[in-house]
Each structure stands twice: as structure tokens, then as C-alpha cells.
């Protein structure tokens, strides 16, 4: 979609920066959200609807950062926004670029920072809408042949050794910072950028030989260092968050100290720990000492975004924590007019305790995926042929 409205219709900024906000990223409380599913009706919600109805609730709940998913344009809605086809475009399903600017501006007026999911680890394999085979070859933006293809994601992998690729991706960062005044990025699938094996079929044990060696993609690491440098140069108070499953030791060290320069890493082990406990161990047998150790066992000065659940735990096929705790009682034992249920009472207490422990001990920032703050029981399933293109499970 081409967007170039008359000057009088363009958004006029009131709050380029969040009000009452400093450049310090202390006490970061993140509300992870998807604009399209942020409503009850069976449709795709708009940026303006989100600004009018969801922002006030997020503010009232005490969050000071909103992490928005699926902002970059993507042809397939069910990809959750991770198969990007238009890197510089805003997802047109939810409105125009000026509608998105309205959302960011209104959030800034409430003192809320907007961080967007940024997919620079791979690109859609779509040759009709995306950049794949842009010049007719399989190696314009990616490596040629099998090295440029991620079999697990069915997507193309960037070749970070090329100046043109680095310029493309760095200018993409600058575009969102300058044009939309976003306040940072959550870099998706950083593990794939860090290593030549992209994490495929590799199990990390924590041995430092796994981080530094021939398997390390030095071009990818160089790009990430440049990206963090550029973000801080353009917007000193911006937040950069890395999604990495490997536990790379220099990820959140400063570039001056030889690190990669991220502000935070996602504590991805925390939700896995809770799910494992809920599946395998009765709650009366939970070892509190082991829990505390697991949540506080992290490197010195390495900031972690702690969370009990994110969108990964809410996707179709898995269970939310509330479903593990309440099970069938969630359908007929939650009504105040029904008989008190020990399962519900116990589940409510554990649901709150899990979040209390995670927020207080798990990291220097806290993240919640929309709906999970009140124990949204249902999984997420985007409209597709297998569910008759229904939006029933694509709303929160």
C-alpha cells in the first residue's frame, strides 16, 4: 500500500518522547501486545481502537513500556508478524502509518514507551511480496543455496557480511526511530544471528566453547553491535532487548567492554521452568530454595526481562498456566454464584505467587503478555483454513 496523504491529513506530533520519562531504563514493566487481536470482536483491531481502549487500561495497570508485535508488514497474518515482507512498512491490516503514529503519540502522552518486535534474523520466503529473489537471484540479501534458507522457519537468512544488507537493516532501524519515534526494539531470534548453525539441532550447555569458535557468525555479531550503537546514537533512552536461547555471555555487555550492547535479554528459561513444574510436580512438592536459586542465577550486571508467560506459551497446541492450574474448573467453577472450589482458590493463589516470584526475583524488568495478567485461559489460533478462518481464538 502506498501512503502519501495531503499535508493537512498527516499526523502532527505532540509527544515525540514519553512525558515524565528519563533516559534511564530502570523499573521496566512491559506489556507485550498484538494490536490486531486486542479486542473481543471477531476481526482485526485497529491502531486507533488500541489507542482509545487498550492504552488507558495498560496505564492503569502500571506498565510503562508496551512491546508491540507484528508491526512490520507481513503478508500472512498467521505468522504472528515474524515472516516480514515489508520491512519499512507498517502492517496495513490495522490502519495507516498516521494511525500508528497516533498510537505512539498517545502512549508517549501517558508516559509509556513503545517498543516494537523487530525481525532482522530472517525474512519471508515469499517471492511475490517480500525481498526474496529481489534481483532474480537467491543471494541478493541472503546467502546463496542451502546456507541462506532456514528449514524450520521456511524463511531466508540474511548475509550480514554484505555492506548492502547491513545498510538495509540499519536504515530500517533508523526509519522506525526517526519516522515513528518508537522507543526501542525487541530483536527476534538473535540466536540465529549469532551462530552459523542458527541454533538448528544444537543444544547449548553453557560451555563457553559453544559461544566462541568457528560456529560463531562474526558478521552477525558485528551487525548487532552496529545496530545497538546506532539505536543509542539516534535515541539515547531507547531500549534494546535480545531474544536468545543460547545464553551468550557478552550479549548485554557494553560495546566498550567488547560486548554486543543490548540493554536486556529475555529470561526464556523462566516460563519453561514454570511449565515443567506445573506438568510434572505437585505444587506441595515445589522446592522453594531451588526456585529462588534458578531465578537469581544470572551473570553479574546482565539485565534480564523476567516473565512467567509470553505469546510463545499462548500459541495453539500448548496450555496457558491458568489452564494447567484450573483445568475444567475454569468453565464452571469461576462463577461467584457457584459453590466455592478448592481447585479455583488454590489455582488463583498459585497464579499470583508465580507472578510475584517471577517479578521480584527473575530479573531487572518484567513482561506480561496481554490477557495473562488475569489468567486468560485460551490459546491463540489465527484465522486459517483448518479452523474455517475463524477469529474466535484470535482475540484477547
C-alpha positions in Angstrom: 0.0 0.0 0.0 1.3 3.5 -1.0 0.7 6.1 1.6 1.2 9.8 0.9 -1.7 11.9 2.3 -2.0 15.7 1.9 -0.1 17.7 4.5 -3.2 18.6 6.4 -4.1 14.9 7.0 -0.6 13.9 8.3 -0.2 13.3 11.9 1.0 16.3 14.0 3.2 15.1 16.8 2.5 16.3 20.3 4.8 14.0 22.3 7.9 12.8 20.4 9.2 11.4 23.6 7.3 9.9 26.5 6.3 12.5 29.1 7.9 12.3 32.6 10.4 9.7 31.2 14.2 9.7 31.6 16.8 8.1 29.6 17.3 5.5 32.4 15.7 2.2 31.9 15.0 1.3 35.5 11.9 -0.5 36.7 10.8 -1.5 33.2 7.4 -3.1 33.2 6.5 -4.4 29.7 3.0 -5.2 28.4 3.5 -7.4 25.4 0.7 -6.9 23.0 -0.7 -7.6 19.5 -2.8 -4.8 18.1 -4.9 -6.9 15.7 -6.2 -9.3 18.4 -6.6 -6.7 21.2 -10.5 -6.7 21.2 -13.4 -9.0 21.7 -15.0 -8.8 18.3 -14.1 -11.3 15.6 -12.0 -9.0 13.5 -8.6 -7.3 13.2 -8.4 -4.4 15.6 -7.0 -1.0 14.5 -4.3 1.2 15.9 -6.8 3.9 16.8 -9.0 1.4 18.6 -6.0 0.2 20.5 -5.0 3.8 21.4 -8.5 4.6 22.6 -9.4 1.4 24.5 -6.3 -0.5 25.5 -3.7 2.2 26.3 -5.7 3.5 29.3 -6.0 0.0 30.7 -2.3 -0.6 30.3 -1.5 2.7 32.0 -3.9 2.0 34.9 -2.3 -1.4 35.4 1.1 0.2 36.0 3.0 -0.8 32.9 5.4 1.8 31.5 6.5 0.0 28.2 4.4 -1.6 25.6 6.0 -4.2 23.3 4.0 -4.4 20.1 4.1 -7.5 17.9 3.6 -7.8 14.2 4.1 -4.1 13.3 6.3 -4.7 10.3 4.2 -5.5 7.2 3.6 -9.3 6.7 1.5 -11.0 4.1 0.5 -14.0 6.2 -1.5 -12.9 9.3 -0.9 -16.3 11.0 2.8 -15.8 11.0 2.3 -13.6 14.1 4.3 -11.0 12.2 7.5 -13.0 12.1 7.5 -13.5 8.3 8.1 -10.0 7.3 7.5 -9.0 3.7 7.7 -5.2 4.0 10.5 -4.1 6.4 9.8 -0.4 6.2 6.0 -0.7 6.1 3.5 -0.7 8.9 1.0 -3.6 9.0 -1.8 -2.2 6.9 -4.4 -4.6 8.5 -4.7 -2.3 11.5 -4.6 1.1 9.7 -2.4 3.7 8.1 1.1 4.9 9.1 -0.5 8.0 10.6 -2.8 5.8 12.6 0.2 4.1 14.1 1.8 7.5 14.8 -1.4 8.4 16.7 -1.0 5.3 18.8 2.7 6.1 19.6 2.0 9.7 20.3 -0.9 9.0 22.7 1.2 6.4 24.5 4.0 9.0 24.9 1.5 11.4 26.3 0.7 8.8 29.0 4.4 8.4 29.8 4.5 4.9 28.1 7.4 3.8 25.8 6.6 1.9 22.7 9.0 -1.0 21.8 8.3 -3.0 18.6 9.2 -6.5 17.7 12.0 -6.3 15.1 12.7 -9.2 12.8 16.2 -8.9 11.4 17.1 -12.5 11.8 15.3 -13.7 8.7 12.8 -12.6 6.1 9.7 -14.2 4.4 10.4 -16.7 1.7 7.6 -15.1 -0.3 8.9 -14.0 -3.7 5.7 -12.1 -4.6 5.5 -9.6 -1.7 8.9 -9.8 0.0 12.6 -9.2 -0.7 13.4 -12.8 -1.5 14.9 -13.0 -5.0 14.5 -9.3 -5.3 17.0 -9.2 -8.2 16.1 -12.7 -9.5 18.9 -14.5 -7.6 18.8 -16.4 -4.3 21.6 -14.3 -2.8 20.7 -10.7 -3.1 20.0 -10.3 0.7 20.8 -13.8 1.8 23.5 -16.4 1.5 23.1 -18.5 -1.7 21.9 -22.0 -1.7 21.1 -24.0 1.5 23.0 -21.7 3.8 20.6 -18.9 3.0 17.5 -20.9 4.0 16.1 -21.8 7.4 14.3 -25.1 7.1 12.5 -24.8 10.4 11.0 -21.4 9.6 10.7 -21.7 5.8 12.4 -18.3 5.5 15.5 -16.7 4.1 18.6 -15.9 6.2 20.4 -12.6 5.8 24.1 -12.5 4.8 25.5 -9.9 7.3 28.8 -9.8 5.5 27.4 -7.7 2.7 27.5 -4.0 3.1 24.2 -3.6 1.3 22.5 -5.9 3.9 23.9 -4.0 6.8 22.9 -0.7 5.3 19.4 -2.0 4.6 18.9 -3.3 8.2 20.5 -0.3 9.9 18.4 2.1 7.8 15.4 0.1 8.8 16.2 0.8 12.5 16.8 4.5 11.8 13.5 4.7 9.9 11.4 3.5 12.8 13.2 5.7 15.3 13.0 8.8 13.1 9.7 8.4 11.4 7.6 6.8 14.1 9.6 7.8 17.2 9.4 4.3 18.7 11.4 3.9 21.9 13.3 0.7 21.2 13.3 -2.8 19.7 12.9 -6.4 20.8 15.2 -8.2 18.4 13.7 -11.5 17.4 15.6 -14.8 17.2 19.0 -13.3 18.0 20.4 -16.8 18.4 20.1 -17.3 14.6 22.2 -14.2 14.0 24.9 -15.2 16.5 25.8 -18.6 15.1 26.4 -20.1 11.7 24.3 -23.1 12.7 21.4 -20.7 13.7 20.7 -22.9 16.7 19.2 -25.6 14.5 19.7 -29.0 16.1 22.1 -27.6 18.7 21.7 -27.9 22.4 23.5 -25.3 24.5 25.0 -26.5 27.8 26.6 -23.3 28.9 30.2 -24.3 28.0 32.0 -21.2 26.7 33.4 -23.2 23.8 29.9 -23.2 22.3 29.9 -19.4 22.2 33.3 -18.6 20.7 34.6 -20.6 17.8 34.1 -21.4 14.2 30.4 -21.8 14.7 30.2 -18.1 15.7 28.9 -15.7 12.9 31.2 -12.8 13.4 29.4 -10.8 10.7 26.2 -11.3 12.5 27.7 -10.2 15.8 29.2 -7.1 14.1 25.8 -6.2 12.7 24.2 -6.4 16.2 27.0 -4.2 17.7 26.4 -1.6 14.9 22.6 -1.8 15.5 22.9 -1.2 19.2 25.4 1.7 18.6 23.1 3.3 16.0 19.9 3.0 18.2 21.6 4.7 21.2 23.1 7.4 18.9 19.7 8.3 17.5 17.7 7.8 20.7 19.8 7.6 23.8 16.9 6.5 26.0 15.8 3.6 23.7 15.6 0.1 24.9 17.0 -2.9 23.1 16.0 -6.4 24.1 17.5 -9.7 22.7 15.7 -12.9 22.3 18.5 -15.5 22.7 18.2 -19.1 23.9 21.9 -19.7 24.0 22.9 -17.6 26.9 25.7 -15.8 25.1 27.9 -14.2 27.7 28.6 -10.9 26.0 25.1 -10.1 24.8 24.4 -7.4 27.4 27.9 -6.2 28.0 28.7 -2.8 26.7 30.4 -2.4 23.3 33.1 -0.5 25.0 33.8 -3.7 27.1 33.8 -5.9 24.0 30.1 -6.8 24.3 27.2 -6.7 21.8 25.5 -3.9 23.6 21.9 -5.0 24.4 20.1 -3.4 27.4 18.2 -6.6 28.3 18.0 -10.3 27.4 14.8 -12.3 27.7 14.7 -14.7 30.6 13.5 -17.5 28.3 14.2 -20.3 30.8 11.6 -18.9 33.4 8.4 -19.9 31.6 9.9 -23.2 30.7 10.7 -23.8 34.3 7.1 -23.0 35.4 5.6 -25.2 32.7 7.8 -28.1 33.7 6.8 -27.7 37.4 3.1 -27.5 36.6 3.3 -30.5 34.3 5.5 -32.8 36.5 5.5 -31.7 40.1 2.6 -31.3 42.5 2.7 -27.8 44.0 3.1 -29.0 47.5 6.4 -30.6 46.5 7.9 -27.5 44.9 11.4 -26.8 46.3 11.4 -23.1 47.1 15.1 -23.0 47.6 15.7 -24.4 44.1 13.2 -22.0 42.6 14.9 -19.0 44.2 18.3 -20.2 43.0 17.0 -20.7 39.4 15.5 -17.2 39.3 18.5 -15.4 40.7 21.3 -17.5 39.0 22.4 -15.0 36.3 25.6 -13.1 35.3 26.6 -10.0 37.2 25.3 -6.8 35.6 23.4 -8.7 32.9 19.9 -7.4 32.9 17.1 -9.9 32.3 13.5 -9.4 31.3 11.6 -11.8 33.6 8.2 -13.3 32.6 6.0 -16.2 33.5 4.3 -16.4 30.2 4.7 -14.7 26.8 3.0 -15.2 23.4 5.0 -18.4 23.0 3.1 -20.1 25.8 -0.2 -19.0 24.5 0.0 -20.3 20.9 -2.3 -23.1 19.8 -1.1 -26.5 21.0 0.1 -25.5 24.4 -1.7 -24.7 27.6 -1.7 -21.4 29.4 -0.7 -21.5 33.1 -4.3 -20.9 34.1 -5.5 -24.0 32.2 -2.8 -26.1 34.0 -4.0 -24.7 37.3 -7.8 -24.7 36.9 -8.3 -27.2 34.1 -12.1 -28.0 33.7 -13.0 -25.9 36.7 -12.3 -22.8 34.6 -15.5 -23.3 32.8 -17.9 -24.0 35.6 -16.1 -23.1 38.9 -15.3 -19.4 38.4 -18.8 -18.0 38.8 -19.3 -16.3 42.1 -22.8 -17.9 42.3 -21.3 -21.4 42.2 -20.1 -23.4 45.1 -16.6 -22.4 46.3 -14.0 -24.6 44.5 -10.8 -25.6 46.2 -9.2 -26.1 42.8 -10.0 -22.5 41.8 -8.9 -21.0 45.1 -5.6 -22.9 45.0 -5.1 -22.1 41.4 -5.7 -18.4 41.9 -3.2 -18.3 44.8 -0.5 -20.1 42.8 -1.2 -18.0 39.7 -0.5 -14.9 41.8 2.5 -16.5 43.5 4.2 -17.4 40.2 4.0 -13.8 39.1 5.1 -12.4 42.4 8.2 -14.6 42.5 9.0 -14.0 38.8 8.6 -10.3 39.0 10.6 -9.9 42.3 13.4 -12.4 41.7 13.5 -13.2 38.0 15.2 -10.1 36.5 15.6 -6.4 36.3 12.5 -5.9 34.1 9.1 -7.7 34.0 7.0 -8.7 30.9 3.4 -9.8 30.7 1.6 -11.0 27.5 -1.8 -9.4 27.2 -4.6 -11.3 28.9 -2.2 -13.4 31.0 -2.3 -10.8 33.8 -5.8 -12.0 34.6 -5.2 -15.6 33.6 -6.7 -15.7 30.1 -7.4 -19.4 29.7 -7.5 -19.8 25.9 -4.7 -20.3 23.4 -4.2 -18.2 20.3 -5.1 -19.5 16.9 -5.1 -17.2 13.9 -7.7 -17.5 11.1 -6.7 -20.3 8.8 -8.2 -23.0 6.6 -8.0 -25.5 9.4 -10.4 -23.5 11.7 -12.7 -22.2 8.9 -10.9 -18.8 9.1 -12.3 -18.1 12.5 -11.2 -15.2 14.7 -12.7 -16.8 17.8 -9.3 -17.7 19.3 -7.6 -14.6 17.8 -8.8 -12.1 20.3 -7.8 -11.2 23.8 
